[in-house]
Amino acid sequence: MIQLLRNFRFVILLLATFTSSIGTGITSITLPWYIIEQRGDKMLGLMMIIVTIVLFVLSPMIGAIVDRFSRKRVLITTQLFCGGIIGCFTLLGIYRASFSTFDLTAISLAGSLYFTLHIPTFNALVQELFDHSAYKKVNTAFEMLNQIDPIIAGALANFVLMKQDLSFILVLDVLSYLLSAVLIALLPYKSRQQEKTDQLKPAGWLHAMAEGLIYLRVRPRMFLFFFFSHMTFLIVMVGNFLIPVYIIKELLQPGSFFGVYNAVYAIGAVACGFIVVRLINRIGGFAALIGMMAVFTASLTGIFLLQQPGLFLLCSLFTGFSNAGAKIIRNTMMMNTIDSSYIGRVSSFYSTLGLLLRLLLLISFTTLVDQSGTLPLLGFVAVLSLISLTALIWIRHSSPLQEFLTSEPAVSEAKM
């Protein structure tokens, strides 16, 4: 890790990620609670459905963008574009002294679009900039940083939730986007994608968007493995709707408790960062991932069965721990097994598939939450996690690991 801190590119990416995550972290905590308080939980569900539909339409194109253009340029453009949208609607809300439902939907969409573009682009950039032997440490460092930010964000969000000063936090969010863009602009970077870009031009956008599926179609076990390992991320995304409603209606807690929950979740994720690399080195990535999925499933089951604030926070600690571990391991495996020229489109394919499932779940949950409450829905996602865990164990025992999971860098198309 000390060696990485001497790497200027690593430090720049670290500072840029920290800066943008502070603003987006506070907004992601504050906005759902603000919407529930001002408009009700059904409006939150409806807004998340609208945002998911838009992202689902755009997601296949994102993979082609990541693989076609300079990843540094894509990151800067993403920061400026999403920050600009949030800035415009923030100024409008300040001028009118209130935020309409359309304003809140647009702000939420911009934040979600940022993450949808940022994650595959950032992963592809890391794969380009660092040697494969550093992937585990780099992914761990950034995941820890991504989870330290919500601890700070949770404290600041408590202030916002108590003061109901949404405009202040949105201004801070915009400034964090701008500063992050400036930092990324300082990153020394020469794209390796020029040769692949030329190959993409004749094929056109439609073919480029379909290539993620084409790449995976001839690797069915790889497809299944990464599909089920992405399930933790899908459940956490759906939890962004369920958890605030659960805290209000089942636990009967105030808005400040939501900030505490996010901080506790982040502490669990940071704690994971200190041991996950050693765990991977000791028992292997596949076994470590199954262990993380098992902890994730158990913690979801605990939230479903134990409706008590203190126990909820304890289970959230382990949820954060296991989700962070699964994410680090999955990202490292993707970087090690998927060719750099395809990783954007493959990541985008899984993102699109995840958004489709997320959309179906959000529509169902928004319809059912008033009739059934959140507990049966939390039970359902726990079962979904158990199914994914079982599938990964089956893949582990039915496939030779060397078939697609190696500790070596991604090999060329001819060798896969």
C-alpha positions in Angstrom: 0.0 0.0 0.0 2.9 2.4 0.8 4.3 1.7 -2.7 0.9 2.7 -4.2 0.9 6.0 -2.3 4.1 6.8 -4.0 2.3 6.5 -7.4 1.2 9.9 -8.5 -1.7 8.5 -10.6 -3.0 6.4 -7.7 -2.9 9.5 -5.4 -4.8 11.7 -8.0 -7.5 9.0 -8.5 -7.7 8.6 -4.7 -8.3 12.4 -4.1 -10.7 12.7 -7.0 -12.7 9.7 -5.8 -12.8 11.0 -2.2 -13.9 14.5 -3.4 -16.8 13.3 -5.5 -17.9 10.7 -3.1 -18.4 13.1 -0.2 -21.0 15.2 -2.1 -22.7 12.3 -3.8 -22.7 10.3 -0.5 -24.5 13.1 1.4 -27.1 13.5 -1.4 -27.7 9.8 -1.6 -28.5 9.7 2.1 -30.5 12.9 2.3 -32.5 12.8 -0.9 -34.5 9.6 -0.3 -35.3 10.7 3.3 -36.3 14.1 2.1 -38.6 12.7 -0.6 -40.3 10.3 1.9 -40.8 13.1 4.4 -42.2 15.6 1.8 -43.9 13.3 -0.8 -44.3 9.8 0.8 -42.7 6.4 0.2 -44.7 5.7 -3.0 -43.3 8.8 -4.6 -39.8 7.6 -3.7 -40.5 4.3 -5.4 -42.0 6.0 -8.5 -39.0 8.3 -8.8 -36.6 5.3 -8.5 -38.6 3.5 -11.2 -38.4 6.5 -13.6 -34.6 6.8 -13.0 -34.1 3.1 -13.5 -36.0 3.1 -16.8 -33.8 5.9 -18.1 -30.6 4.2 -17.0 -31.8 0.9 -18.5 -32.2 2.6 -21.9 -28.8 4.3 -21.6 -26.8 1.5 -20.0 -26.0 -0.6 -23.2 -24.5 2.5 -24.8 -22.3 3.3 -21.8 -20.2 0.2 -22.3 -19.5 1.2 -25.9 -18.6 4.7 -24.7 -16.1 3.3 -22.1 -14.4 1.1 -24.7 -14.4 3.6 -27.5 -13.2 6.8 -25.9 -10.4 7.9 -23.6 -11.4 6.8 -20.1 -10.0 9.9 -18.6 -12.1 12.1 -20.9 -15.2 10.1 -20.1 -14.7 10.5 -16.4 -14.2 14.3 -16.7 -17.2 14.7 -19.0 -19.3 12.6 -16.6 -18.3 14.8 -13.6 -19.1 18.1 -15.5 -22.3 16.9 -17.2 -23.9 15.4 -14.0 -22.6 18.2 -11.8 -24.0 20.7 -14.3 -27.5 19.1 -14.3 -27.6 19.1 -10.5 -26.3 22.7 -10.4 -29.0 24.0 -12.7 -31.9 22.4 -10.8 -30.3 23.5 -7.5 -30.2 27.1 -8.6 -33.8 26.8 -9.8 -34.9 25.4 -6.4 -33.0 28.2 -4.5 -34.7 30.8 -6.8 -38.2 29.4 -6.1 -37.4 28.6 -2.5 -38.6 25.0 -3.0 -38.0 21.9 -5.1 -40.7 20.4 -7.3 -41.0 16.6 -7.8 -39.6 17.1 -11.3 -36.5 18.9 -9.8 -35.9 16.0 -7.3 -36.3 13.4 -10.1 -33.8 15.2 -12.3 -31.3 15.5 -9.5 -31.7 11.9 -8.6 -31.3 10.9 -12.2 -28.1 12.9 -12.5 -26.6 11.3 -9.5 -27.6 7.8 -10.6 -26.3 8.5 -14.1 -23.0 9.5 -12.6 -22.5 6.2 -10.8 -23.7 4.2 -13.9 -21.0 5.9 -16.0 -18.4 6.2 -13.3 -18.1 2.6 -12.1 -17.4 0.8 -15.4 -15.2 3.7 -16.6 -13.2 3.8 -13.4 -12.7 0.0 -13.3 -11.5 0.1 -17.0 -9.1 3.0 -16.2 -7.7 1.1 -13.2 -7.1 -1.9 -15.4 -5.3 0.3 -17.9 -3.1 2.2 -15.4 -2.0 -0.6 -13.0 -0.3 -3.9 -13.3 -2.6 -7.0 -12.7 -0.6 -7.8 -9.5 -1.8 -4.6 -7.9 -5.5 -5.0 -8.7 -6.4 -6.5 -5.3 -4.7 -3.7 -3.4 -6.0 -0.9 -5.7 -9.6 -2.2 -5.6 -9.4 -2.6 -1.8 -8.0 0.9 -1.3 -10.8 2.5 -3.4 -13.5 0.5 -1.8 -12.3 1.5 1.6 -12.2 5.1 0.5 -15.7 4.8 -1.0 -16.9 3.6 2.4 -15.0 6.1 4.5 -16.9 8.9 2.7 -20.3 7.7 3.8 -19.2 7.9 7.5 -18.4 11.6 6.9 -21.5 12.0 4.7 -23.7 10.3 7.4 -22.6 12.9 10.0 -23.2 15.8 7.6 -26.5 14.3 6.5 -27.7 14.3 10.0 -27.3 18.0 10.1 -29.2 18.4 6.8 -32.0 16.1 7.8 -32.5 18.0 11.0 -32.3 21.4 9.3 -34.1 20.4 6.1 -31.6 22.5 4.2 -31.5 20.5 1.0 -30.1 23.4 -1.2 -26.9 23.6 1.0 -26.1 19.9 0.4 -26.8 20.1 -3.3 -24.4 23.1 -3.7 -21.8 21.0 -1.8 -22.5 18.1 -4.2 -21.9 20.3 -7.3 -18.7 21.7 -5.9 -17.4 18.2 -5.3 -18.1 17.2 -8.9 -16.2 20.2 -10.2 -13.2 19.7 -7.9 -13.0 16.0 -8.8 -13.0 16.9 -12.5 -10.1 19.3 -12.0 -8.1 16.5 -10.2 -8.8 13.9 -12.9 -7.6 16.5 -15.5 -4.2 16.4 -13.7 -4.0 12.6 -14.2 -1.0 11.6 -16.4 -2.7 9.3 -18.9 -2.2 7.9 -22.4 -5.1 5.8 -23.7 -4.3 2.3 -25.0 -7.6 2.2 -26.7 -6.7 3.8 -30.0 -6.1 0.5 -31.8 -9.3 -1.0 -30.5 -11.2 2.2 -31.3 -10.3 2.0 -34.9 -11.7 -1.6 -35.0 -15.0 -0.4 -33.4 -15.7 2.3 -35.9 -16.9 0.2 -38.9 -19.1 -1.9 -36.6 -21.2 1.0 -35.4 -22.8 1.6 -32.0 -25.4 -1.1 -32.2 -22.8 -3.8 -32.7 -20.6 -2.4 -30.1 -23.4 -2.5 -27.5 -24.1 -6.1 -28.3 -20.5 -7.3 -28.0 -20.7 -7.6 -24.2 -23.3 -10.4 -24.6 -21.4 -11.9 -27.6 -18.2 -12.0 -25.5 -20.0 -13.8 -22.6 -22.2 -16.1 -24.8 -19.2 -18.4 -25.6 -18.3 -18.4 -21.8 -21.5 -19.6 -20.1 -19.9 -20.3 -16.7 -18.2 -16.9 -16.7 -21.6 -15.4 -17.5 -23.3 -17.2 -14.6 -20.5 -16.5 -12.2 -20.5 -12.8 -12.6 -24.3 -12.6 -12.9 -24.8 -14.2 -9.5 -21.8 -12.4 -7.9 -23.5 -9.1 -9.0 -26.6 -9.9 -6.9 -25.2 -8.2 -3.8 -25.1 -5.0 -5.7 -28.6 -5.4 -7.0 -30.0 -6.1 -3.5 -28.2 -3.0 -2.1 -29.7 -0.9 -4.8 -33.2 -2.2 -4.1 -32.4 -1.6 -0.4 -32.1 2.1 -1.1 -35.9 2.1 -1.4 -36.7 -0.6 1.2 -34.4 0.5 4.1 -35.6 4.1 4.5 -39.2 2.9 4.5 -38.3 0.1 6.9 -36.6 2.5 9.4 -39.7 4.8 9.3 -42.5 2.3 9.4 -41.1 -0.8 11.1 -38.4 0.6 13.4 -40.2 3.9 14.0 -36.9 5.9 14.0 -36.2 9.5 13.1 -34.2 10.8 10.1 -31.0 11.0 12.2 -31.1 7.2 12.6 -30.8 6.8 8.8 -27.5 8.7 8.9 -26.3 6.4 11.7 -27.3 3.4 9.7 -25.2 4.6 6.7 -22.2 5.3 9.0 -22.4 1.8 10.6 -22.8 0.2 7.2 -19.7 2.1 6.0 -17.7 1.1 9.1 -18.3 -2.6 8.2 -17.2 -2.0 4.6 -14.0 -0.2 5.8 -13.2 -3.1 8.2 -13.5 -5.5 5.4 -10.8 -3.6 3.5 -8.2 -4.5 6.1 -8.6 -8.2 5.7 -10.0 -9.0 2.3 -6.6 -9.1 0.4 -5.2 -11.4 3.0 -8.3 -13.6 2.8 -8.0 -13.8 -1.0 -4.3 -14.7 -0.8 -5.1 -17.3 1.9 -8.1 -19.2 0.5 -8.5 -17.9 -3.1 -10.9 -15.4 -4.7 -13.7 -17.9 -5.4 -13.8 -19.3 -1.8 -13.6 -15.8 -0.4 -16.5 -14.6 -2.5 -18.6 -17.5 -1.4 -17.8 -16.6 2.2 -18.8 -13.0 1.7 -22.0 -14.0 0.0 -22.8 -16.3 3.0 -22.3 -13.4 5.5 -24.3 -11.1 3.3 -27.2 -13.6 3.2 -27.0 -14.2 7.0 -27.1 -10.5 7.7 -30.1 -9.9 5.4 -31.9 -12.8 7.2 -31.1 -11.1 10.5 -32.6 -7.8 9.4 -35.7 -9.7 8.3 -36.1 -11.7 11.6 -34.8 -9.2 14.2 -36.9 -6.0 14.1 -35.0 -4.1 16.7 -32.9 -0.9 16.1 -29.7 -2.1 17.8 -29.8 -5.5 16.1 -30.6 -3.9 12.8 -27.4 -1.8 13.1 -25.4 -4.9 13.9 -26.7 -6.7 10.9 -26.1 -3.6 8.8 -22.4 -3.7 9.9 -22.1 -7.2 8.5 -24.0 -6.3 5.4 -21.6 -3.5 4.7 -18.6 -5.8 5.4 -19.8 -8.6 3.1 -21.0 -6.4 0.2 -17.7 -4.5 0.1 -15.8 -7.8 0.2 -17.9 -9.3 -2.6 -17.4 -6.1 -4.7 -13.6 -6.0 -4.3 -13.3 -9.7 -5.2 -15.7 -9.5 -8.1 -13.9 -6.4 -9.6 -10.5 -8.0 -9.2 -11.7 -11.2 -10.9 -13.2 -9.2 -13.8 -10.0 -7.3 -14.3 -8.0 -10.5 -14.3 -10.2 -12.4 -16.6 -11.8 -10.0 -19.1 -9.8 -8.3 -21.8 -9.3 -4.6 -21.4 -10.8 -3.8 -24.7 -14.1 -5.6 -23.8 -14.4 -4.8 -20.0 -16.5 -1.7 -20.6 -19.1 -3.5 -22.7 -19.1 -6.6 -20.4 -19.6 -4.4 -17.3 -22.3 -2.5 -19.1 -24.1 -5.7 -20.1 -24.3 -6.7 -16.4 -25.3 -3.2 -15.5 -28.2 -3.3 -18.0 -29.3 -6.8 -16.8 -29.1 -5.6 -13.2 -31.2 -2.5 -14.0 -33.8 -4.6 -15.7 -34.1 -6.8 -12.6 -34.0 -3.7 -10.4 -36.8 -2.2 -12.4 -39.0 -5.2 -12.0 -38.3 -5.4 -8.3 -39.0 -1.7 -7.7 -42.3 -1.8 -9.6 -43.4 -4.8 -7.5 -42.1 -3.4 -4.2 -43.7 0.0 -4.8 -47.0 -1.7 -5.5 -46.8 -4.1 -2.5 -45.2 -2.0 0.2 -48.4 -0.4 1.4 -50.3 -3.7 1.5 -47.6 -6.0 3.0 -45.1 -3.6 4.6 -41.4 -4.0 4.2 -40.8 -7.2 6.1 -42.0 -9.7 3.5 -40.0 -7.8 0.8 -36.9 -7.9 2.9 -37.5 -11.7 3.3 -37.7 -12.0 -0.4 -34.4 -10.3 -1.1 -32.8 -12.5 1.6 -34.1 -15.6 -0.3 -32.7 -14.0 -3.5 -29.3 -13.8 -1.9 -29.5 -17.4 -0.7 -30.3 -18.5 -4.3 -27.3 -16.6 -5.6 -25.1 -18.1 -2.9 -26.3 -21.6 -3.8 -25.7 -21.0 -7.5 -22.1 -19.8 -6.8 -21.4 -22.9 -4.7 -22.8 -25.1 -7.6 -20.5 -23.3 -10.1 -17.6 -23.7 -7.7 -18.0 -27.5 -7.6 -19.1 -28.0 -11.3 -16.4 -26.1 -13.1 -12.6 -26.3 -13.1 -11.5 -23.0 -11.7 -8.8 -22.6 -14.3 -11.5 -22.5 -16.9 -12.0 -18.8 -16.4 -10.8 -17.7 -13.0 -7.1 -17.2 -12.8 -4.7 -14.9 -11.0 -3.1 -14.0 -14.3 -4.0 -10.9 -16.4 -6.8 -11.2 -18.9 -5.8 -13.2 -21.9 -6.5 -12.4 -25.5 -9.6 -13.5 -27.4 -7.7 -16.4 -29.1 -6.8 -17.9 -25.7 -10.1 -17.5 -23.9 
